[in-house]
């Protein structure tokens, strides 16, 4: 009987581990997609506002996206 219980516990443990791995993968994928969308938005915004000074564009993006100026400059330079 104890062997049977241990077997069930092992199966549950495996399922839990697999679910945790799946969730981690999905979070990473979502995070990566978010970063890509943010990069696209920043680059599109810069193109649309080329007539403005870069400092003004970066300030506007900082206020819109709640990112630091350094982060925005890094995105632009990539």
N, C-alpha and C positions, 0 to 999 in steps of 0.2 A: 504494500500500500504506500509506504514512504517513497519507494522508487517512482511510483506513479505521480505522486505529489511533486517530487523533485523534477520530474519530466515536464509537468505543467508549468512549474515555476521557471524552468529554463526557456520554455517556449515564450512565456510572457516577457521574460527578460530580453530575449532576442527581438521580439516585436517592439518593445519599448526602445531598444537601441536603434533599430531600423527607422522607427518613427522620428526619433531625435535627429538622426542623420538626414532624413528627408526634409525635416523642418529647417535644419541648418542650410541645406542646399537651396531651398526655396527662398530663405531670407537673403542669402548671398546673391541669388539670381535677381531678386527684386531690388536689392541694393545696387547691383551693377546696372540694372535698367534705369534706375533713378539717376545715377551718376551720368549715364549716357544722355538721358533727356535733359538734364541740367546743362551739360556741355553744349548740346544742340541749341538750347534756348539762349545761352550766353552768346554763342557765336552768331546766331541769327540776329539777336538784339544789337550786337556790335555792327553787323553789316547794315542793318536798317538805319542805324544812327551814326553813320560814318561822318556826317557833317559836324557832329559835336566833338568836343575835345575828349580824349580818352578818360581823363580824370572825371569828367561829368558822367560819362557812360558808366564807369566803375562805381561811382557813388550811387547812381540810380539802381544799378544791379544789386549793390549791397543792401539798399533799402528794400528792394523787391524780394530778394531771395534770402535775406538774413544770413549772408555769408560775409566773411572778412574780405577786405580789399585784396589781400595776398592770395586768397583762394581764387578770386575772380581773375586776377592777373595770371595766375598759374593756368587756369582753364584757357584763357585767351592765348597764352604762349604755347600751348600743346599743339 
